[in-house]
Amino acid sequence: MKVLLINGSPKGARSNSLRLAKSFVDGFSEEVGKTEKIEIEELTLASMKIGPCKGCFACWKYTPGNCCIKDDMQAVIEKEVNADLIIWSFPLYYFNVPGILKNLIDRQLPMNLPFMSERTDGYGNGNHESRYDRSGTRHVLISTCGFWTAKDNYDSVTRMFDHFVGKNNYTTIFCGQGELFHVKELSERTDDYLSTVKMAGEGFAKGSISEEIQAKLKEPLYPKEMFESMANASWGVSRETGEKEPDDLIFTRQMTALYNKAAYDGKDRVLEMNYTDLGTSYQIILGRDGSKVVTDRSVTSTTVVNTPFKVWSAISQGEMNGAEALSKGLYSVTGDFSLMMNWSKFFGGAQSASKNDTKTESEQTNNVSQKIKNPSMTTMLIPWIAFWIACAINPVIGGLISIGICAFVPVLIGNRRIVIWDKLSIAAVAILAVASNITGNGALFTNIGYLVFGLLWIVSCIVKEPLCATYVKYSFGGESASKNPLFMKTNYILAALWGVLYVLTAVWTWFLRQNGFETVILIINNIVPVVMGIFTGWFQKWYPAHLARGKKA
Ligand SMILES: Cc1cc2nc3c(=O)[nH]c(=O)nc-3n(C[C@H](O)[C@H](O)[C@H](O)COP(=O)(O)O)c2cc1C
């Protein structure tokens, strides 16, 4: 199988469209490669010599099938004729293909016979048959454009391809907001799009691209309003004066454009960006209806970030992680810290907003019914609490009740995702409940339960993610929270404290029971977790803010 990838972007290897085309080829070749050998050749028109057609018809009259211009086009024709699949990768220029690609298209004249023939596909009038049998050649058009959507912007392109490769004889992937593919801060969203393009490549190799993938490819990368303000800010030119703006203001405007107003929680915020190395400062109003930059510091800030501009530049280039820089003391924050802890919700969660914006109501309803919900700590706690209460009252019947609850936890929690800590808890409680039921010794096994519960928390401190983080990260931007050292540090400390508390609970419960203080056990073992819960609520807000004020941990 021979694949010819024609890169028609004047930007050559830096082409946005090429990134999509390469993802498509990856998916396609992975699939085809399972059964046959695949040869992929890439042509970069920007570095080839393909001049415009002279219109002399020599290729029809004097040297049939051969052009009189001696440049790279003869070789291109040969490759086109031999290709099983041609991928046309190009940007949209003035609602059509760029000149270098149009040159190639015009120079295909030697591939046609000069004789007039009828159009047999009912599309257009008049035809010149192909000199070669190209009936088996498949075509895919992959292109990015600069507007927020590709919709209705490609009519000239598709009309042209309808005429020269035949209507319905090619597949298209057209994507708006193309310039975002080289913005590193947005790579989470653009990489997601590229992986969908790859799936399209796999689907195409299997015979067709599913409707679901096609629909995903048509979703705008970001909502129109957000994209347009990002795009407008990226030029770095003042709308009022037409003059170039300073880099720190351009950066602030771009960040402002990324604000996801869906994250608005009823609290108006003013974020002050204080660039300590430049001595400049701008404020960003984050409200219900969107965001706005204030350049004269005329409003009252709720959060002030003091940072050298070069640190922000490094973060925006993807050379440094923002939270990591904060934990290293490269900048400090004063005022309301909730904004920093939820940074990805305010400035990075736009992709989910874009998805919702473009879905129909019925699509959204369908998704809700099928959607697996995020894990909840309740899933892990239900078996333990049931076990401690039931076996303390009656070890035999309590044991049976606990086993029943363990069996029904997946049903009780609905379609929540079950994580490792849920599974370990269910298994541990089931074993302890069986032991309690057989031996009738509820006191011993509830006490071992405290020890096991404590050890679960402690063990979680030596793995990738502490137990509490696995559940609460979804309130702090999801997976991206795991990359936030402040969030992780806070959760490691809390997991260790809860672990130690329950190991100690096992120890004092055993000791007090030996000495007949049953009532004291009842009081202490109920009060202590409540106090620790209140402490947890306070600590998870206080500790990151304490670190961010520049104090070392
Ligand atoms: C000369 C020129 C004309 C353009 N015309 C359009 C256009 O008509 N519509 C559009 O949406 N984008 C237009 N764009 C934007 C490009 O299509 C967009 O930047 C694309 O992502 C570039 O892709 P590439 O990196 O593969 O070359 C134009 C860009 C240039 C430089």
PDBQT file of the ligand as one rigid body, heavy atoms in Angstrom, charges set to zero:
ROOT
HETATM    1  C1  LIG A 601      -2.710  34.364   3.055  1.00  0.00    +0.000 C 
HETATM    2  C2  LIG A 601      -3.594  33.700   4.054  1.00  0.00    +0.000 A 
HETATM    3  C3  LIG A 601      -4.931  33.542   3.776  1.00  0.00    +0.000 A 
HETATM    4  C4  LIG A 601      -5.764  32.925   4.695  1.00  0.00    +0.000 A 
HETATM    5  N1  LIG A 601      -7.096  32.790   4.412  1.00  0.00    +0.000 NA
HETATM    6  C5  LIG A 601      -7.921  32.214   5.306  1.00  0.00    +0.000 A 
HETATM    7  C6  LIG A 601      -9.304  32.073   5.035  1.00  0.00    +0.000 A 
HETATM    8  O1  LIG A 601      -9.793  32.423   3.990  1.00  0.00    +0.000 OA
HETATM    9  N2  LIG A 601     -10.095  31.532   5.978  1.00  0.00    +0.000 N 
HETATM   10  C7  LIG A 601      -9.593  31.090   7.169  1.00  0.00    +0.000 A 
HETATM   11  O2  LIG A 601     -10.359  30.603   8.011  1.00  0.00    +0.000 OA
HETATM   12  N3  LIG A 601      -8.269  31.169   7.440  1.00  0.00    +0.000 NA
HETATM   13  C8  LIG A 601      -7.423  31.710   6.540  1.00  0.00    +0.000 A 
HETATM   14  N4  LIG A 601      -6.078  31.804   6.808  1.00  0.00    +0.000 N 
HETATM   15  C9  LIG A 601      -5.535  31.192   8.050  1.00  0.00    +0.000 C 
HETATM   16  C10 LIG A 601      -4.934  29.806   7.806  1.00  0.00    +0.000 C 
HETATM   17  O3  LIG A 601      -5.796  28.973   7.109  1.00  0.00    +0.000 OA
HETATM   18  C11 LIG A 601      -4.586  29.164   9.159  1.00  0.00    +0.000 C 
HETATM   19  O4  LIG A 601      -3.645  29.965   9.802  1.00  0.00    +0.000 OA
HETATM   20  C12 LIG A 601      -4.101  27.731   9.038  1.00  0.00    +0.000 C 
HETATM   21  O5  LIG A 601      -4.181  27.090  10.288  1.00  0.00    +0.000 OA
HETATM   22  C13 LIG A 601      -2.648  27.649   8.601  1.00  0.00    +0.000 C 
HETATM   23  O6  LIG A 601      -2.361  26.290   8.397  1.00  0.00    +0.000 OA
HETATM   24  P1  LIG A 601      -0.914  25.715   8.132  1.00  0.00    +0.000 P 
HETATM   25  O7  LIG A 601      -0.133  25.922   9.388  1.00  0.00    +0.000 OA
HETATM   26  O8  LIG A 601      -1.147  24.280   7.827  1.00  0.00    +0.000 OA
HETATM   27  O9  LIG A 601      -0.309  26.457   6.983  1.00  0.00    +0.000 OA
HETATM   28  C14 LIG A 601      -5.235  32.427   5.913  1.00  0.00    +0.000 A 
HETATM   29  C15 LIG A 601      -3.872  32.594   6.192  1.00  0.00    +0.000 A 
HETATM   30  C16 LIG A 601      -3.068  33.231   5.267  1.00  0.00    +0.000 A 
HETATM   31  C17 LIG A 601      -1.601  33.390   5.592  1.00  0.00    +0.000 C 
ENDROOT
TORSDOF 0
